[in-house]
């Protein structure tokens, strides 16, 4: 198994780990009698730990490689998951969640760094496939948790056994992990060259306009980095809206049964998984800017159908399911395209961690914001938030991508001119 396969394996294992945590929360709630308030504190503790760790993790590869960071964060995440299983009280569980959040935040940065290195070395897009493997791992982990609980296995031994298997698996994967040699990148495929050429003219025009600004400082570049983070945050918020609220929308707004509500959630994830596995060749042929414009437009159409389902009589649930499928298909490739753009530009680990922190921060805060608006104005009004963000992705993300890549090219050109003097 090469570097690409092992890195994909790391993504899949991380998906399983996330599912073991998330899918067992209801059972953990029952074990410790947490209640809604404590559950909110628990999720906030996880988020705070992750957001604190991500910027720090971005600085560590200056001393160690992304591979080294991945080698210790993966087993550590499995051990942190075991700590949550052993927690005897709500207070200890919250502390354990902070630890899990810290390690998971560092792990997310490490995964992105390793995937960027693999993509640079291969000379072709692989990012969407990596995230598709994560989604498959999450689906597998959720299925295993569901099966175990239905068989009557208590949540503590279920989590502990899962953490033990993950710990062993991550040790085996990380031991053989290698950092690809990007100096010996393969020649880009014909489709990749076509996609690059499709965006080349726009980036060249932008590069001419930005070279002078690059020489005068990095303010514009810093703003574009934040812009990429906002694009990623928009993608995570729209994705989180589906995973947390699609089923609730179907049951409470559209009057569907809980079984149908579960089907809506499943349809969203199936669409996202399928598109992620076909997303890399599509991006190679179309280029990142056009790909993300189509993705945002598809997600916008999906959210439009979801909102329409609440305003029509029949077939309400069928319309919503089609809408969530389109939303999942559209948002599937947005974050992989953002990470790949950072890798293409030769972004440092610090820059990558900055974008990751902003993006994941949006994903952590977004569902809570939607819930707050839903409690005051109703869920259909709250879902206008992810719908508007999908429009933002379609309208603004291509320009942000082109400007960022053009600025990076101009920056590299300036550096080259200086080095030849």
RODODREN-786476 format. One record per residue (C-alpha): residue number from 1; residue in one letter; x negated, y, z negated. Coordinates in Angstrom, 1 decimal. Each point is the difference from the previous one (the first is absolute). Layout:
N
(atom NUM, A, (X, Y, Z))
...
This chain:
421
(atom 1, X, (0.0, 0.0, 0.0))
(atom 2, X, (-1.5, 3.4, 1.1))
(atom 3, X, (0.2, 3.4, -1.7))
(atom 4, X, (3.3, 0.7, 1.6))
(atom 5, X, (1.7, -3.2, -1.3))
(atom 6, X, (-1.4, 0.4, -3.5))
(atom 7, X, (1.1, 3.6, -0.2))
(atom 8, X, (3.5, -0.9, 1.2))
(atom 9, X, (0.0, -2.7, -2.7))
(atom 10, X, (-0.8, 2.7, -2.6))
(atom 11, X, (3.0, 2.0, 1.2))
(atom 12, X, (2.2, -3.1, -0.2))
(atom 13, X, (-1.1, -0.8, -3.5))
(atom 14, X, (0.6, 3.6, -1.1))
(atom 15, X, (3.5, -0.2, 1.4))
(atom 16, X, (0.6, -3.2, -2.1))
(atom 17, X, (-1.3, 1.8, -3.0))
(atom 18, X, (2.3, 3.0, 0.5))
(atom 19, X, (2.9, -2.3, 0.4))
(atom 20, X, (-0.8, -2.0, -3.2))
(atom 21, X, (0.1, 3.3, -1.9))
(atom 22, X, (3.1, 1.5, 1.6))
(atom 23, X, (2.1, -3.1, 0.4))
(atom 24, X, (-0.4, -1.0, -3.6))
(atom 25, X, (0.9, 3.4, -1.4))
(atom 26, X, (3.7, -0.9, -0.7))
(atom 27, X, (-1.1, -3.1, -1.9))
(atom 28, X, (-2.6, 2.0, -1.9))
(atom 29, X, (2.7, 2.5, -0.8))
(atom 30, X, (2.2, -2.8, -1.4))
(atom 31, X, (-3.0, -1.5, -2.0))
(atom 32, X, (-0.9, 3.3, -1.7))
(atom 33, X, (3.4, 1.7, 0.1))
(atom 34, X, (-1.5, 3.0, 1.7))
(atom 35, X, (3.0, 1.8, 1.3))
(atom 36, X, (0.1, 2.7, 2.7))
(atom 37, X, (-1.9, 2.6, -2.0))
(atom 38, X, (-2.9, -2.4, -0.8))
(atom 39, X, (-0.1, -1.3, 3.6))
(atom 40, X, (-0.3, 3.6, 1.2))
(atom 41, X, (-3.0, 0.5, -2.4))
(atom 42, X, (-1.5, -3.2, 1.2))
(atom 43, X, (0.1, 0.9, 3.6))
(atom 44, X, (-1.3, 3.5, -0.7))
(atom 45, X, (-2.9, -1.5, -2.0))
(atom 46, X, (-0.9, -2.2, 3.0))
(atom 47, X, (0.2, 3.1, 2.3))
(atom 48, X, (-2.2, 2.1, -2.2))
(atom 49, X, (-2.6, -2.6, -0.2))
(atom 50, X, (-0.1, -0.4, 3.7))
(atom 51, X, (-0.1, 3.7, 0.8))
(atom 52, X, (-2.9, 0.5, -2.5))
(atom 53, X, (-2.0, -2.9, 1.4))
(atom 54, X, (0.2, 0.8, 3.7))
(atom 55, X, (-2.1, 3.2, 0.2))
(atom 56, X, (-2.6, -1.6, -2.3))
(atom 57, X, (-0.1, -3.1, 2.2))
(atom 58, X, (-0.6, 2.2, 3.0))
(atom 59, X, (-3.3, 1.1, -1.6))
(atom 60, X, (-1.3, -3.4, -1.0))
(atom 61, X, (-0.9, -1.1, 3.6))
(atom 62, X, (-2.6, 2.8, 0.0))
(atom 63, X, (-1.9, -2.3, -2.2))
(atom 64, X, (1.5, -3.4, 0.8))
(atom 65, X, (1.6, -1.2, 3.2))
(atom 66, X, (3.7, -0.5, 0.5))
(atom 67, X, (-0.6, -3.7, 0.0))
(atom 68, X, (-1.5, 0.1, -3.4))
(atom 69, X, (2.9, 2.1, -1.3))
(atom 70, X, (2.4, -2.6, 1.5))
(atom 71, X, (-2.0, -2.9, -1.6))
(atom 72, X, (0.7, 1.2, -3.5))
(atom 73, X, (3.4, 1.7, 0.4))
(atom 74, X, (1.8, -3.1, 1.4))
(atom 75, X, (-0.8, -2.4, -2.9))
(atom 76, X, (0.5, 2.8, -2.5))
(atom 77, X, (3.5, 0.7, 1.4))
(atom 78, X, (0.8, -3.7, -0.6))
(atom 79, X, (-1.2, 0.3, -3.6))
(atom 80, X, (1.9, 3.2, -0.5))
(atom 81, X, (3.2, -1.8, 1.2))
(atom 82, X, (-0.7, -2.7, -2.6))
(atom 83, X, (-0.2, 2.7, -2.7))
(atom 84, X, (3.6, 1.1, 0.9))
(atom 85, X, (1.2, -3.6, -0.4))
(atom 86, X, (-1.6, -0.3, -3.5))
(atom 87, X, (1.4, 3.4, -1.3))
(atom 88, X, (2.0, -0.7, -3.2))
(atom 89, X, (1.8, 3.3, -0.1))
(atom 90, X, (1.1, 2.9, 2.2))
(atom 91, X, (-2.9, 2.2, -1.2))
(atom 92, X, (-2.6, -2.5, 0.8))
(atom 93, X, (1.6, -0.6, 3.4))
(atom 94, X, (-0.2, 3.7, 0.8))
(atom 95, X, (-3.7, 0.1, -0.8))
(atom 96, X, (-0.5, -3.2, 2.1))
(atom 97, X, (1.8, 1.8, 2.9))
(atom 98, X, (-2.4, 2.9, -0.2))
(atom 99, X, (-2.9, -2.5, 0.3))
(atom 100, X, (1.8, -1.7, 2.9))
(atom 101, X, (0.6, 3.3, 1.7))
(atom 102, X, (-3.7, 1.1, -0.4))
(atom 103, X, (-1.3, -3.2, 1.6))
(atom 104, X, (2.7, -0.1, 2.7))
(atom 105, X, (-0.7, 3.6, 0.9))
(atom 106, X, (-3.7, -0.8, 0.5))
(atom 107, X, (0.9, -3.2, 1.8))
(atom 108, X, (2.1, 1.9, 2.6))
(atom 109, X, (-2.9, 2.3, 0.7))
(atom 110, X, (-2.4, -2.9, 0.3))
(atom 111, X, (2.4, -1.8, 2.4))
(atom 112, X, (0.2, 3.0, 2.3))
(atom 113, X, (-3.7, 0.5, 0.0))
(atom 114, X, (-0.6, -3.7, 1.0))
(atom 115, X, (2.7, 0.1, 2.7))
(atom 116, X, (-1.5, 3.2, 1.5))
(atom 117, X, (-3.4, -1.8, 0.1))
(atom 118, X, (1.5, -3.0, 1.7))
(atom 119, X, (1.8, 2.2, 2.6))
(atom 120, X, (-3.1, 2.0, 0.8))
(atom 121, X, (-2.0, -3.2, 0.4))
(atom 122, X, (2.6, -1.7, 2.2))
(atom 123, X, (0.6, 3.0, 2.3))
(atom 124, X, (3.7, -0.6, 0.0))
(atom 125, X, (3.0, 0.8, -2.2))
(atom 126, X, (0.6, -2.5, -2.9))
(atom 127, X, (1.5, 2.2, -2.7))
(atom 128, X, (3.7, -0.8, 0.7))
(atom 129, X, (-0.8, -3.7, -0.1))
(atom 130, X, (-1.7, 0.4, -3.4))
(atom 131, X, (3.1, 1.7, -1.4))
(atom 132, X, (2.2, -2.6, 1.6))
(atom 133, X, (-1.9, -2.7, -1.9))
(atom 134, X, (0.6, 2.0, -3.2))
(atom 135, X, (3.7, 0.0, 0.8))
(atom 136, X, (0.0, -3.8, 0.6))
(atom 137, X, (-1.8, -0.5, -3.3))
(atom 138, X, (2.7, 2.1, -1.8))
(atom 139, X, (2.7, -2.0, 1.6))
(atom 140, X, (-1.7, -3.3, -1.0))
(atom 141, X, (-0.6, 1.3, -3.5))
(atom 142, X, (3.6, 1.1, -0.4))
(atom 143, X, (1.3, -3.4, 1.2))
(atom 144, X, (-2.3, -1.9, -2.4))
(atom 145, X, (1.2, 2.1, -2.9))
(atom 146, X, (3.7, -0.5, 1.0))
(atom 147, X, (-0.5, -3.7, 0.3))
(atom 148, X, (-1.8, -0.3, -3.3))
(atom 149, X, (2.6, 2.0, -1.9))
(atom 150, X, (2.8, -2.1, 1.6))
(atom 151, X, (-1.7, -3.1, -1.2))
(atom 152, X, (0.1, 1.3, -3.5))
(atom 153, X, (-3.7, 0.9, -0.4))
(atom 154, X, (-0.5, 2.7, -2.6))
(atom 155, X, (-1.4, 3.2, 1.2))
(atom 156, X, (-3.2, -0.1, -2.1))
(atom 157, X, (-1.3, -3.3, 1.2))
(atom 158, X, (1.1, 0.9, 3.5))
(atom 159, X, (-2.1, 3.2, -0.1))
(atom 160, X, (-2.9, -1.6, -1.7))
(atom 161, X, (-0.2, -2.9, 2.5))
(atom 162, X, (0.3, 2.4, 2.9))
(atom 163, X, (-2.7, 2.2, -1.4))
(atom 164, X, (-2.3, -3.0, -0.5))
(atom 165, X, (0.5, -1.1, 3.6))
(atom 166, X, (-0.6, 3.5, 1.3))
(atom 167, X, (-3.1, 0.4, -2.1))
(atom 168, X, (-1.5, -3.2, 1.4))
(atom 169, X, (1.0, 0.9, 3.6))
(atom 170, X, (-1.4, 3.6, -0.3))
(atom 171, X, (-3.3, -1.3, -1.3))
(atom 172, X, (-0.3, -2.4, 3.0))
(atom 173, X, (1.0, 2.7, 2.5))
(atom 174, X, (-2.2, 2.7, -1.5))
(atom 175, X, (-3.1, -2.2, -0.3))
(atom 176, X, (-0.1, -0.5, 3.8))
(atom 177, X, (1.0, 3.5, 0.9))
(atom 178, X, (-2.4, 1.9, 2.2))
(atom 179, X, (-0.2, 3.6, 1.1))
(atom 180, X, (0.2, 0.0, 3.8))
(atom 181, X, (-2.9, 1.5, 1.9))
(atom 182, X, (1.6, 3.0, 1.7))
(atom 183, X, (-3.2, 0.7, 1.9))
(atom 184, X, (0.7, -3.0, 2.1))
(atom 185, X, (3.6, 0.8, 0.8))
(atom 186, X, (1.5, -1.9, 2.9))
(atom 187, X, (1.0, 1.9, 3.1))
(atom 188, X, (3.6, 1.3, -0.3))
(atom 189, X, (2.6, -1.9, 2.0))
(atom 190, X, (1.6, 1.3, 3.1))
(atom 191, X, (3.2, 0.7, -1.9))
(atom 192, X, (-1.9, 1.9, -2.7))
(atom 193, X, (-1.7, 2.1, 2.7))
(atom 194, X, (3.3, 0.8, 1.6))
(atom 195, X, (1.5, 1.1, -3.4))
(atom 196, X, (-3.1, 2.2, -0.7))
(atom 197, X, (0.2, 1.6, 3.4))
(atom 198, X, (3.7, 0.8, -0.5))
(atom 199, X, (-0.9, 2.2, -3.0))
(atom 200, X, (-3.4, 1.2, 1.3))
(atom 201, X, (1.2, 3.1, 1.8))
(atom 202, X, (2.0, 1.3, -3.0))
(atom 203, X, (-2.9, -0.6, -2.4))
(atom 204, X, (-2.5, 1.6, 2.4))
(atom 205, X, (2.0, 3.2, 0.2))
(atom 206, X, (0.4, 0.0, -3.8))
(atom 207, X, (-3.7, -0.7, -0.4))
(atom 208, X, (-1.0, 3.1, 2.0))
(atom 209, X, (2.3, 2.1, -2.2))
(atom 210, X, (-1.4, -1.4, -3.2))
(atom 211, X, (-3.7, -0.2, 0.6))
(atom 212, X, (-0.6, 3.5, -1.2))
(atom 213, X, (2.1, -0.5, -3.1))
(atom 214, X, (-1.9, -3.2, -0.8))
(atom 215, X, (-3.2, 2.0, 0.1))
(atom 216, X, (1.4, 2.6, -2.4))
(atom 217, X, (1.1, -2.5, -2.6))
(atom 218, X, (2.2, -3.0, -0.9))
(atom 219, X, (3.2, 1.8, -1.0))
(atom 220, X, (1.9, -1.1, 3.1))
(atom 221, X, (-1.3, -3.5, -0.3))
(atom 222, X, (1.1, -0.1, -3.7))
(atom 223, X, (3.4, 1.2, 1.0))
(atom 224, X, (0.3, -2.7, 2.7))
(atom 225, X, (-1.1, -2.7, -2.6))
(atom 226, X, (2.9, 1.2, -2.2))
(atom 227, X, (2.2, -0.1, 3.1))
(atom 228, X, (-0.9, -3.7, 0.6))
(atom 229, X, (0.8, -0.7, -3.7))
(atom 230, X, (3.4, 1.7, 0.4))
(atom 231, X, (0.7, -2.1, 3.1))
(atom 232, X, (-0.9, -3.2, -2.0))
(atom 233, X, (2.1, 1.2, -2.9))
(atom 234, X, (3.0, 0.5, 2.3))
(atom 235, X, (-0.5, -3.5, 1.3))
(atom 236, X, (-0.1, -1.5, -3.5))
(atom 237, X, (3.0, 2.0, -1.2))
(atom 238, X, (2.1, -1.1, 2.9))
(atom 239, X, (-1.2, -3.6, -0.5))
(atom 240, X, (0.7, 0.2, -3.8))
(atom 241, X, (3.5, 1.4, 0.7))
(atom 242, X, (0.8, -3.2, 1.9))
(atom 243, X, (-1.6, -2.4, -2.5))
(atom 244, X, (1.6, 1.6, -3.0))
(atom 245, X, (3.3, 1.3, 1.3))
(atom 246, X, (1.1, -1.8, 3.2))
(atom 247, X, (1.7, -2.8, -1.9))
(atom 248, X, (1.6, 2.5, -2.5))
(atom 249, X, (1.2, 2.1, 2.9))
(atom 250, X, (1.6, -3.1, 1.6))
(atom 251, X, (1.8, -1.1, -3.2))
(atom 252, X, (1.0, 3.3, -1.6))
(atom 253, X, (0.6, 2.2, 3.0))
(atom 254, X, (1.1, -2.5, 2.7))
(atom 255, X, (1.7, -2.5, -2.3))
(atom 256, X, (-2.1, -3.0, 1.0))
(atom 257, X, (-0.5, -3.0, -2.3))
(atom 258, X, (-3.3, -0.4, -1.8))
(atom 259, X, (-0.9, -2.8, 2.4))
(atom 260, X, (0.4, 2.3, 2.9))
(atom 261, X, (-1.9, 2.7, -1.8))
(atom 262, X, (-2.9, -2.5, -0.3))
(atom 263, X, (0.3, -0.7, 3.7))
(atom 264, X, (-0.5, 3.7, 0.8))
(atom 265, X, (-3.2, 0.1, -2.1))
(atom 266, X, (-1.2, -3.2, 1.8))
(atom 267, X, (0.8, 1.4, 3.4))
(atom 268, X, (-2.1, 3.1, -0.6))
(atom 269, X, (-3.0, -2.0, -1.1))
(atom 270, X, (0.2, -2.5, 2.8))
(atom 271, X, (0.1, 2.9, 2.5))
(atom 272, X, (-3.0, 1.6, -1.6))
(atom 273, X, (-2.0, -3.2, -0.1))
(atom 274, X, (0.7, -0.8, 3.7))
(atom 275, X, (-1.0, 3.5, 1.2))
(atom 276, X, (-3.1, 0.0, -2.0))
(atom 277, X, (-1.3, -3.1, 1.6))
(atom 278, X, (0.7, 1.4, 3.5))
(atom 279, X, (-1.0, 3.6, -0.9))
(atom 280, X, (-3.7, -0.2, 0.7))
(atom 281, X, (0.2, -0.9, 3.7))
(atom 282, X, (2.8, 2.6, 0.4))
(atom 283, X, (-2.2, 2.7, -1.6))
(atom 284, X, (-2.9, -1.1, 2.1))
(atom 285, X, (2.0, 0.6, 3.2))
(atom 286, X, (1.9, 3.1, -1.0))
(atom 287, X, (-2.5, 1.8, -2.2))
(atom 288, X, (0.6, 1.1, -3.6))
(atom 289, X, (1.9, 3.3, 0.7))
(atom 290, X, (2.6, -1.5, 2.3))
(atom 291, X, (0.3, -3.1, -2.2))
(atom 292, X, (0.8, 2.0, -3.1))
(atom 293, X, (2.4, 2.3, 1.9))
(atom 294, X, (2.0, -3.1, 1.2))
(atom 295, X, (-0.2, -1.4, -3.5))
(atom 296, X, (1.4, 3.1, -1.6))
(atom 297, X, (2.7, 0.3, 2.6))
(atom 298, X, (1.0, -3.7, -0.5))
(atom 299, X, (0.2, 0.5, -3.8))
(atom 300, X, (2.0, 3.3, 0.5))
(atom 301, X, (2.5, -1.9, 2.1))
(atom 302, X, (0.2, -2.7, -2.6))
(atom 303, X, (0.7, 2.4, -2.8))
(atom 304, X, (2.6, 1.7, 2.2))
(atom 305, X, (1.8, -3.2, 0.3))
(atom 306, X, (-0.2, -0.7, -3.7))
(atom 307, X, (1.5, 3.4, -0.8))
(atom 308, X, (2.6, -0.5, 2.7))
(atom 309, X, (1.1, -3.3, -1.5))
(atom 310, X, (1.2, 1.8, -3.1))
(atom 311, X, (2.1, 2.4, 2.1))
(atom 312, X, (1.7, -2.5, 2.3))
(atom 313, X, (2.6, -2.7, -0.7))
(atom 314, X, (-1.2, -3.1, 1.9))
(atom 315, X, (-2.4, -1.8, 0.4))
(atom 316, X, (-1.6, 1.8, -2.9))
(atom 317, X, (-2.4, -2.6, -1.4))
(atom 318, X, (-1.0, -1.2, 3.5))
(atom 319, X, (-0.9, 3.6, 1.0))
(atom 320, X, (-2.0, 0.4, -3.2))
(atom 321, X, (-1.9, -3.3, 0.6))
(atom 322, X, (-1.0, 1.1, 3.5))
(atom 323, X, (-1.1, 3.4, -1.5))
(atom 324, X, (-2.2, -1.6, -2.6))
(atom 325, X, (-1.5, -2.3, 2.6))
(atom 326, X, (-1.0, 3.0, 2.1))
(atom 327, X, (-1.3, 1.9, -3.0))
(atom 328, X, (-2.2, -3.0, -1.0))
(atom 329, X, (-1.2, -0.4, 3.6))
(atom 330, X, (-0.9, 3.7, 0.2))
(atom 331, X, (-1.7, 0.4, -3.3))
(atom 332, X, (-2.0, -3.2, 0.3))
(atom 333, X, (-2.9, 1.5, 2.0))
(atom 334, X, (-0.2, 3.6, -1.4))
(atom 335, X, (-2.4, -0.7, -2.9))
(atom 336, X, (-2.2, -2.4, 2.0))
(atom 337, X, (-0.3, 2.7, 2.7))
(atom 338, X, (-1.0, 2.6, -2.7))
(atom 339, X, (-2.7, -2.3, -1.5))
(atom 340, X, (-1.3, -1.0, 3.4))
(atom 341, X, (-0.3, 3.7, 1.0))
(atom 342, X, (-2.2, 0.5, -3.1))
(atom 343, X, (-2.1, -2.9, 1.0))
(atom 344, X, (-0.3, 1.2, 3.6))
(atom 345, X, (-1.2, 3.4, -1.2))
(atom 346, X, (-2.7, -1.6, -2.3))
(atom 347, X, (1.7, 1.4, -3.1))
(atom 348, X, (-1.9, -0.4, -3.3))
(atom 349, X, (1.4, -2.1, -2.8))
(atom 350, X, (0.8, 3.2, -1.9))
(atom 351, X, (2.1, 1.3, 2.9))
(atom 352, X, (1.8, -3.4, 0.3))
(atom 353, X, (0.7, -0.1, -3.7))
(atom 354, X, (1.5, 3.6, 0.2))
(atom 355, X, (2.4, -1.0, 2.7))
(atom 356, X, (0.8, -3.2, -1.8))
(atom 357, X, (0.7, 1.8, -3.3))
(atom 358, X, (2.4, 2.5, 1.7))
(atom 359, X, (1.8, -2.7, 2.0))
(atom 360, X, (0.4, -2.5, -2.8))
(atom 361, X, (1.0, 2.8, -2.4))
(atom 362, X, (2.9, 0.8, 2.3))
(atom 363, X, (1.0, -3.6, 0.1))
(atom 364, X, (0.0, -0.2, -3.8))
(atom 365, X, (1.9, 3.3, -0.6))
(atom 366, X, (2.4, -0.2, 3.0))
(atom 367, X, (2.3, -2.8, -1.1))
(atom 368, X, (0.4, 1.7, -3.4))
(atom 369, X, (0.8, 3.3, 1.7))
(atom 370, X, (2.6, -1.7, 2.2))
(atom 371, X, (1.6, -1.6, -3.1))
(atom 372, X, (0.1, 3.4, -1.8))
(atom 373, X, (1.8, 1.6, 3.0))
(atom 374, X, (2.3, -3.0, 0.4))
(atom 375, X, (1.1, 0.3, -3.7))
(atom 376, X, (1.0, 3.6, 0.6))
(atom 377, X, (1.2, 0.2, 3.6))
(atom 378, X, (0.5, -3.6, 1.1))
(atom 379, X, (-2.1, -2.5, 1.8))
(atom 380, X, (0.9, 1.1, 3.6))
(atom 381, X, (-1.2, 3.5, -0.8))
(atom 382, X, (-3.2, -1.4, -1.6))
(atom 383, X, (-0.8, -2.0, 3.1))
(atom 384, X, (-0.2, 3.2, 2.0))
(atom 385, X, (-3.5, 0.4, -1.6))
(atom 386, X, (-1.6, -3.1, 1.7))
(atom 387, X, (2.0, 0.9, 3.2))
(atom 388, X, (-1.6, 3.4, 0.0))
(atom 389, X, (-3.4, -1.4, -0.6))
(atom 390, X, (0.4, -2.4, 2.9))
(atom 391, X, (0.7, 3.1, 2.2))
(atom 392, X, (-3.1, 1.6, -1.4))
(atom 393, X, (-2.1, -3.0, 1.0))
(atom 394, X, (1.4, 0.0, 3.5))
(atom 395, X, (-0.4, 3.8, 0.5))
(atom 396, X, (-3.2, 0.9, -1.9))
(atom 397, X, (-2.1, -3.1, -0.5))
(atom 398, X, (-1.3, -0.3, 3.7))
(atom 399, X, (-1.3, 3.6, -0.2))
(atom 400, X, (-1.7, -0.6, -3.4))
(atom 401, X, (-1.6, -3.2, 1.3))
(atom 402, X, (-1.3, 1.7, 3.2))
(atom 403, X, (-1.3, 3.0, -1.9))
(atom 404, X, (-1.7, -2.1, -2.6))
(atom 405, X, (-1.7, -2.2, 2.5))
(atom 406, X, (-1.0, 3.0, 2.1))
(atom 407, X, (-1.5, 1.8, -3.0))
(atom 408, X, (-1.9, -3.2, -1.0))
(atom 409, X, (-1.4, -0.2, 3.6))
(atom 410, X, (-1.0, 3.6, -0.1))
(atom 411, X, (-1.6, -0.5, -3.4))
(atom 412, X, (-2.0, -2.9, 1.3))
(atom 413, X, (-1.0, 1.9, 3.1))
(atom 414, X, (-1.3, 2.9, -2.2))
(atom 415, X, (-2.0, -2.4, -2.2))
(atom 416, X, (-1.5, -1.6, 3.1))
(atom 417, X, (-1.1, 3.3, 1.4))
(atom 418, X, (-1.6, 0.9, -3.2))
(atom 419, X, (-1.9, -3.3, -0.2))
(atom 420, X, (-1.4, 0.5, 3.5))
(atom 421, X, (-1.4, 3.4, -0.7))
